[in-house]
């Protein structure tokens, strides 16, 4: 199995909160991005070099969502993270 193909950029700092949310701070632009519970699962998956299937499995186990819908959401988030230069291709 292959990974998502993405890794966090070195200039991005991640902080997780007790409420199941997190914040990404881009040290280059000084912008921050709030992650909800599902985005947090995706970010942790990227950090831990998990596959898309593993990340989707975690989401479908935690939430009432189909694998197809979860896959679409994860791929869209990965595209957004890449567009904001928060992640890079491995």
PyMOL CGO cylinders between C-alpha atoms (Angstrom):
from pymol import cmd
from pymol.cgo import CYLINDER

trace = [
    CYLINDER, 0.00, 0.00, 0.00, 1.20, 3.47, -0.79, 0.3, 1, 1, 1, 1, 1, 1,
    CYLINDER, 1.20, 3.47, -0.79, 0.93, 6.47, 1.48, 0.3, 1, 1, 1, 1, 1, 1,
    CYLINDER, 0.93, 6.47, 1.48, -1.07, 9.60, 0.72, 0.3, 1, 1, 1, 1, 1, 1,
    CYLINDER, -1.07, 9.60, 0.72, 2.05, 10.90, -1.02, 0.3, 1, 1, 1, 1, 1, 1,
    CYLINDER, 2.05, 10.90, -1.02, 2.13, 14.02, 1.14, 0.3, 1, 1, 1, 1, 1, 1,
    CYLINDER, 2.13, 14.02, 1.14, 4.22, 15.20, 4.08, 0.3, 1, 1, 1, 1, 1, 1,
    CYLINDER, 4.22, 15.20, 4.08, 3.91, 18.33, 6.23, 0.3, 1, 1, 1, 1, 1, 1,
    CYLINDER, 3.91, 18.33, 6.23, 6.09, 21.25, 5.18, 0.3, 1, 1, 1, 1, 1, 1,
    CYLINDER, 6.09, 21.25, 5.18, 8.85, 22.14, 7.65, 0.3, 1, 1, 1, 1, 1, 1,
    CYLINDER, 8.85, 22.14, 7.65, 7.47, 25.67, 8.03, 0.3, 1, 1, 1, 1, 1, 1,
    CYLINDER, 7.47, 25.67, 8.03, 4.10, 24.42, 9.33, 0.3, 1, 1, 1, 1, 1, 1,
    CYLINDER, 4.10, 24.42, 9.33, 3.53, 24.05, 13.08, 0.3, 1, 1, 1, 1, 1, 1,
    CYLINDER, 3.53, 24.05, 13.08, 0.72, 21.84, 14.37, 0.3, 1, 1, 1, 1, 1, 1,
    CYLINDER, 0.72, 21.84, 14.37, -1.00, 22.14, 17.75, 0.3, 1, 1, 1, 1, 1, 1,
    CYLINDER, -1.00, 22.14, 17.75, -3.78, 19.85, 18.93, 0.3, 1, 1, 1, 1, 1, 1,
    CYLINDER, -3.78, 19.85, 18.93, -6.41, 20.84, 21.47, 0.3, 1, 1, 1, 1, 1, 1,
    CYLINDER, -6.41, 20.84, 21.47, -8.31, 18.66, 23.95, 0.3, 1, 1, 1, 1, 1, 1,
    CYLINDER, -8.31, 18.66, 23.95, -11.60, 19.31, 22.16, 0.3, 1, 1, 1, 1, 1, 1,
    CYLINDER, -11.60, 19.31, 22.16, -10.49, 17.19, 19.19, 0.3, 1, 1, 1, 1, 1, 1,
    CYLINDER, -10.49, 17.19, 19.19, -9.48, 20.14, 17.07, 0.3, 1, 1, 1, 1, 1, 1,
    CYLINDER, -9.48, 20.14, 17.07, -6.16, 21.50, 15.94, 0.3, 1, 1, 1, 1, 1, 1,
    CYLINDER, -6.16, 21.50, 15.94, -4.43, 24.49, 14.46, 0.3, 1, 1, 1, 1, 1, 1,
    CYLINDER, -4.43, 24.49, 14.46, -1.86, 24.66, 11.68, 0.3, 1, 1, 1, 1, 1, 1,
    CYLINDER, -1.86, 24.66, 11.68, 0.35, 27.75, 11.59, 0.3, 1, 1, 1, 1, 1, 1,
    CYLINDER, 0.35, 27.75, 11.59, 2.29, 28.59, 8.46, 0.3, 1, 1, 1, 1, 1, 1,
    CYLINDER, 2.29, 28.59, 8.46, 5.41, 30.34, 9.78, 0.3, 1, 1, 1, 1, 1, 1,
    CYLINDER, 5.41, 30.34, 9.78, 6.16, 31.77, 6.32, 0.3, 1, 1, 1, 1, 1, 1,
    CYLINDER, 6.16, 31.77, 6.32, 2.83, 33.56, 5.86, 0.3, 1, 1, 1, 1, 1, 1,
    CYLINDER, 2.83, 33.56, 5.86, 1.83, 33.88, 9.55, 0.3, 1, 1, 1, 1, 1, 1,
    CYLINDER, 1.83, 33.88, 9.55, -1.58, 32.45, 8.62, 0.3, 1, 1, 1, 1, 1, 1,
    CYLINDER, -1.58, 32.45, 8.62, -3.30, 29.82, 10.70, 0.3, 1, 1, 1, 1, 1, 1,
    CYLINDER, -3.30, 29.82, 10.70, -5.78, 27.14, 9.75, 0.3, 1, 1, 1, 1, 1, 1,
    CYLINDER, -5.78, 27.14, 9.75, -8.24, 25.45, 12.08, 0.3, 1, 1, 1, 1, 1, 1,
    CYLINDER, -8.24, 25.45, 12.08, -8.71, 21.69, 11.75, 0.3, 1, 1, 1, 1, 1, 1,
    CYLINDER, -8.71, 21.69, 11.75, -11.95, 20.02, 12.79, 0.3, 1, 1, 1, 1, 1, 1,
    CYLINDER, -11.95, 20.02, 12.79, -12.08, 16.45, 14.11, 0.3, 1, 1, 1, 1, 1, 1,
    CYLINDER, -12.08, 16.45, 14.11, -12.01, 14.77, 10.70, 0.3, 1, 1, 1, 1, 1, 1,
    CYLINDER, -12.01, 14.77, 10.70, -9.29, 17.06, 9.32, 0.3, 1, 1, 1, 1, 1, 1,
    CYLINDER, -9.29, 17.06, 9.32, -7.30, 16.22, 12.45, 0.3, 1, 1, 1, 1, 1, 1,
    CYLINDER, -7.30, 16.22, 12.45, -7.51, 12.51, 11.56, 0.3, 1, 1, 1, 1, 1, 1,
    CYLINDER, -7.51, 12.51, 11.56, -6.20, 13.32, 8.08, 0.3, 1, 1, 1, 1, 1, 1,
    CYLINDER, -6.20, 13.32, 8.08, -3.37, 15.51, 9.40, 0.3, 1, 1, 1, 1, 1, 1,
    CYLINDER, -3.37, 15.51, 9.40, -2.27, 12.83, 11.87, 0.3, 1, 1, 1, 1, 1, 1,
    CYLINDER, -2.27, 12.83, 11.87, -2.38, 10.33, 9.02, 0.3, 1, 1, 1, 1, 1, 1,
    CYLINDER, -2.38, 10.33, 9.02, -0.11, 12.53, 6.91, 0.3, 1, 1, 1, 1, 1, 1,
    CYLINDER, -0.11, 12.53, 6.91, 2.31, 12.95, 9.83, 0.3, 1, 1, 1, 1, 1, 1,
    CYLINDER, 2.31, 12.95, 9.83, 2.35, 9.20, 10.46, 0.3, 1, 1, 1, 1, 1, 1,
    CYLINDER, 2.35, 9.20, 10.46, 2.78, 8.30, 6.78, 0.3, 1, 1, 1, 1, 1, 1,
    CYLINDER, 2.78, 8.30, 6.78, -0.52, 6.40, 6.64, 0.3, 1, 1, 1, 1, 1, 1,
    CYLINDER, -0.52, 6.40, 6.64, -2.19, 5.30, 3.44, 0.3, 1, 1, 1, 1, 1, 1,
    CYLINDER, -2.19, 5.30, 3.44, -5.35, 6.88, 2.08, 0.3, 1, 1, 1, 1, 1, 1,
    CYLINDER, -5.35, 6.88, 2.08, -7.16, 3.62, 2.84, 0.3, 1, 1, 1, 1, 1, 1,
    CYLINDER, -7.16, 3.62, 2.84, -6.00, 3.70, 6.48, 0.3, 1, 1, 1, 1, 1, 1,
    CYLINDER, -6.00, 3.70, 6.48, -7.12, 7.30, 6.92, 0.3, 1, 1, 1, 1, 1, 1,
    CYLINDER, -7.12, 7.30, 6.92, -10.50, 6.63, 5.29, 0.3, 1, 1, 1, 1, 1, 1,
    CYLINDER, -10.50, 6.63, 5.29, -10.88, 3.57, 7.53, 0.3, 1, 1, 1, 1, 1, 1,
    CYLINDER, -10.88, 3.57, 7.53, -10.35, 5.68, 10.63, 0.3, 1, 1, 1, 1, 1, 1,
    CYLINDER, -10.35, 5.68, 10.63, -12.93, 8.21, 9.46, 0.3, 1, 1, 1, 1, 1, 1,
    CYLINDER, -12.93, 8.21, 9.46, -15.56, 5.61, 8.56, 0.3, 1, 1, 1, 1, 1, 1,
    CYLINDER, -15.56, 5.61, 8.56, -15.00, 3.86, 11.90, 0.3, 1, 1, 1, 1, 1, 1,
    CYLINDER, -15.00, 3.86, 11.90, -15.53, 7.11, 13.81, 0.3, 1, 1, 1, 1, 1, 1,
    CYLINDER, -15.53, 7.11, 13.81, -18.34, 8.66, 11.74, 0.3, 1, 1, 1, 1, 1, 1,
    CYLINDER, -18.34, 8.66, 11.74, -21.43, 7.54, 9.86, 0.3, 1, 1, 1, 1, 1, 1,
    CYLINDER, -21.43, 7.54, 9.86, -20.06, 8.09, 6.39, 0.3, 1, 1, 1, 1, 1, 1,
    CYLINDER, -20.06, 8.09, 6.39, -19.50, 5.83, 3.38, 0.3, 1, 1, 1, 1, 1, 1,
    CYLINDER, -19.50, 5.83, 3.38, -15.96, 4.99, 2.30, 0.3, 1, 1, 1, 1, 1, 1,
    CYLINDER, -15.96, 4.99, 2.30, -16.59, 6.73, -1.03, 0.3, 1, 1, 1, 1, 1, 1,
    CYLINDER, -16.59, 6.73, -1.03, -17.71, 9.97, 0.62, 0.3, 1, 1, 1, 1, 1, 1,
    CYLINDER, -17.71, 9.97, 0.62, -14.82, 9.82, 3.11, 0.3, 1, 1, 1, 1, 1, 1,
    CYLINDER, -14.82, 9.82, 3.11, -12.34, 9.25, 0.28, 0.3, 1, 1, 1, 1, 1, 1,
    CYLINDER, -12.34, 9.25, 0.28, -13.68, 12.27, -1.63, 0.3, 1, 1, 1, 1, 1, 1,
    CYLINDER, -13.68, 12.27, -1.63, -13.44, 14.43, 1.49, 0.3, 1, 1, 1, 1, 1, 1,
    CYLINDER, -13.44, 14.43, 1.49, -9.89, 13.31, 2.29, 0.3, 1, 1, 1, 1, 1, 1,
    CYLINDER, -9.89, 13.31, 2.29, -8.72, 13.89, -1.28, 0.3, 1, 1, 1, 1, 1, 1,
    CYLINDER, -8.72, 13.89, -1.28, -10.32, 17.36, -1.31, 0.3, 1, 1, 1, 1, 1, 1,
    CYLINDER, -10.32, 17.36, -1.31, -8.61, 18.24, 1.99, 0.3, 1, 1, 1, 1, 1, 1,
    CYLINDER, -8.61, 18.24, 1.99, -5.25, 17.00, 0.68, 0.3, 1, 1, 1, 1, 1, 1,
    CYLINDER, -5.25, 17.00, 0.68, -5.68, 19.21, -2.40, 0.3, 1, 1, 1, 1, 1, 1,
    CYLINDER, -5.68, 19.21, -2.40, -6.53, 22.22, -0.20, 0.3, 1, 1, 1, 1, 1, 1,
    CYLINDER, -6.53, 22.22, -0.20, -3.58, 21.61, 2.14, 0.3, 1, 1, 1, 1, 1, 1,
    CYLINDER, -3.58, 21.61, 2.14, -1.33, 21.39, -0.90, 0.3, 1, 1, 1, 1, 1, 1,
    CYLINDER, -1.33, 21.39, -0.90, -2.79, 24.55, -2.46, 0.3, 1, 1, 1, 1, 1, 1,
    CYLINDER, -2.79, 24.55, -2.46, -2.06, 26.47, 0.76, 0.3, 1, 1, 1, 1, 1, 1,
    CYLINDER, -2.06, 26.47, 0.76, 1.48, 24.99, 0.77, 0.3, 1, 1, 1, 1, 1, 1,
    CYLINDER, 1.48, 24.99, 0.77, 0.93, 23.26, 4.11, 0.3, 1, 1, 1, 1, 1, 1,
    CYLINDER, 0.93, 23.26, 4.11, 1.98, 19.88, 2.74, 0.3, 1, 1, 1, 1, 1, 1,
    CYLINDER, 1.98, 19.88, 2.74, 4.41, 18.80, 0.03, 0.3, 1, 1, 1, 1, 1, 1,
    CYLINDER, 4.41, 18.80, 0.03, 4.69, 15.79, -2.20, 0.3, 1, 1, 1, 1, 1, 1,
    CYLINDER, 4.69, 15.79, -2.20, 6.91, 13.05, -0.81, 0.3, 1, 1, 1, 1, 1, 1,
]
cmd.load_cgo(trace, "trace")
